Amino acid sequence: MQKLQFEQAWNKAIAEKDRERIEQTFEELKLTNNNAVQLTRLSQAKNYKGELLVTVLVNNTSDQPFFVNNTKVEYKENDQVMAKHTFTTSALVVQPKTSMPWTFIYPVESIDSKTMFENGELEIV
């Protein structure tokens, strides 16, 4: 059975309202048990530097831990790739059958100039 877990720094810093929204989204998830990692978008924004921030639930439905190590993640709007970046972080390890919120930050140079910054989805490639 899938469980929700917060990374240690998130667990200390997250606002109660945001925690409740994430918990509600998790409760409503309809995951396919295909032994893969599925991403569920929670929010997205463009920061003052022009970077794209996409917060997702990283849903690891497999029996193996998921590590973000040289992992390519694409941001798509209307099925078109609008940003892509390769991420590596030791902070994100999602255990088997676990969902964890995480924010992927796309540098300005990785974002297509036609990006609308709304209703996008992330995909691991």
C-alpha positions in Angstrom: 0.0 0.0 0.0 1.3 3.5 -0.9 2.2 5.8 1.9 3.0 9.5 2.0 6.3 10.7 3.4 7.8 14.2 3.7 11.6 14.7 3.3 13.1 15.9 6.6 13.6 19.5 5.6 10.1 19.7 4.1 8.6 18.2 7.2 10.1 21.0 9.4 9.3 23.9 7.1 6.0 23.2 5.3 3.0 25.4 6.2 0.1 23.5 7.7 -2.2 24.6 4.8 0.2 23.2 2.3 0.6 20.0 4.2 -3.2 19.5 4.3 -3.4 20.2 0.5 -0.7 17.6 -0.2 -2.3 15.1 2.1 -5.7 15.6 0.4 -4.1 15.2 -3.1 -2.4 12.0 -1.9 -5.7 10.6 -0.6 -7.4 11.2 -4.0 -4.6 9.7 -6.1 -5.4 7.0 -8.5 -2.1 5.4 -9.2 -1.5 2.5 -11.5 0.6 -0.2 -9.9 3.0 -0.5 -12.8 6.3 -0.6 -10.7 7.3 2.8 -11.9 7.7 6.4 -10.8 4.7 8.6 -11.5 4.6 12.4 -11.0 1.5 14.2 -9.8 1.7 18.0 -10.2 0.8 20.0 -7.2 1.8 23.5 -8.3 4.1 25.5 -10.5 5.4 29.0 -10.6 8.0 31.3 -12.1 10.3 32.8 -9.5 12.0 36.3 -9.6 15.0 34.8 -11.4 12.8 33.5 -14.2 13.3 29.9 -13.1 10.4 27.4 -13.4 9.5 25.7 -10.1 7.2 22.7 -10.4 6.1 20.9 -7.2 5.0 17.3 -7.6 4.2 14.2 -5.6 6.9 11.7 -6.7 5.0 8.4 -6.5 7.3 5.4 -6.4 5.0 2.4 -7.0 8.0 0.0 -7.5 9.7 -2.3 -5.0 13.0 -0.4 -5.3 14.1 3.0 -3.9 14.0 5.8 -6.4 17.1 8.1 -6.6 17.4 11.3 -8.5 20.8 10.8 -10.0 21.5 12.2 -13.5 17.7 12.0 -14.1 16.2 13.8 -17.1 12.9 15.4 -16.3 10.8 17.2 -19.0 8.2 19.9 -18.4 5.4 19.7 -20.9 2.5 22.0 -21.8 -0.1 20.6 -24.2 2.2 17.6 -24.9 5.0 19.8 -26.0 8.4 19.9 -24.2 8.8 23.4 -22.9 11.7 22.8 -20.5 14.1 19.9 -19.8 16.8 19.5 -17.3 19.0 16.7 -15.8 18.6 16.6 -12.0 20.9 15.1 -9.4 20.3 15.4 -5.7 21.1 13.2 -2.7 18.2 14.8 -0.8 15.5 13.0 -2.7 15.3 9.3 -2.1 11.8 7.9 -2.4 11.4 4.5 -0.8 9.3 1.7 -2.4 5.5 2.2 -2.3 6.0 5.7 -1.1 4.9 9.2 -2.3 6.9 12.3 -1.5 6.5 16.0 -2.4 9.4 17.6 -4.2 10.0 20.8 -6.2 12.0 20.6 -9.4 13.6 23.9 -10.3 14.4 24.5 -14.0 17.1 27.0 -14.8 16.2 29.9 -17.1 18.4 28.6 -19.9 16.5 25.2 -19.9 13.1 26.8 -20.5 11.6 27.5 -24.0 10.7 31.1 -24.5 7.2 30.2 -25.5 6.4 28.6 -22.1 3.2 29.8 -20.6 3.9 28.5 -17.1 0.5 27.0 -16.6 -1.1 23.5 -16.6 2.2 21.8 -17.2 3.2 18.2 -16.4 6.5 16.6 -15.6 7.8 13.4 -17.1 10.9 11.4 -16.3 12.6 10.4 -19.6 
